[in-house]
Amino acid sequence: MSAKKLLKCDNCLHPFLRYHSMINKTNFCSKNCQYSYANNMRHGQMYDTFNNNPNEVAYLFGLILGDGHLKKIPSCRTTTRVSIAFDKKYQPLINTFESVGNTLKIHYFVEPKIHDNCQMIGFSMPDDILKKYNMLWNGAKYNSQPHPSTKIVRNINFASGLINSDGHIRKKYKNNKSIHFYNTVKTIVSAYTECLDKNNIYYTINKRKGKIDKRNGNQWKDGWLVNILRKEDVKNICLSSNFILKGLE
């Protein structure tokens, strides 16, 4: 058998030995280095774009906590699959996400099929980026109770992302409008109200008892309704946000 040749790992740059017949264009000292290298090739730009665009990051994480879902796929050791549901009726919101995704260099995929007027958009994100912002979990948000980092929560665009997913706008008298947000996950509601507090936006909050589903007799989860009612506060959040809120165009 031929002697081994000393190579340098293309990922960690540490030297290692390999037989000539096993030498490739790229060579790695371990499977972990191979996965890390592939992840960096696909997602490497995201480390810089996430650092340089805090408003887009805050808005994206608001969307994910509202209508998003995280799933850890066993074959993907260093990344997590993210899916966000959009109401097809609000095409401007999909356009806004695409602009945010392009800015952050996210390789997203728009699913061709639409179910019940719901447009799904999916992409993968490196686990270490999600960990950095305390946004890494797997499965149901109600079980995981996620709460993003302080840096995200203090950014008003985080509230904008939540409003554009789990919020709605209601017209009041004299053409004034109010903003209403509802969620059943306590930590998400807490993060939302903390964002409003940090940005001096007054709100009211009420806990709602889960209703009984007449179809099967099951009781829905309790939730919290957060209302922004004052004209000056609605105006303040619109002027402070970098993104248009649905219903307030």
Secondary structure, 3 states (H helix, E strand, C coil): CCCEEEEECCCCCCEEEEEHHHCCCCCCCCHHHHHHHHHHHHHHHHHHHHHHCHHHHHHHHHHHHHHEEEECCCCCCCEEEEEEEEECCCHHHHHHHHHHHHHCCCCCEECCCCECCEEEEEEEEEHHHHHHCCCCCCECHHHHCCCCCHHHHCCHHHHHHHHHHHEEEEECHHHCEEEEEEECCHHHHHHHHHHHHHCCCCCEEEEECCCECCCCCCECCCEEEEEECCHHHHHHHHHHCCCCCCCCC
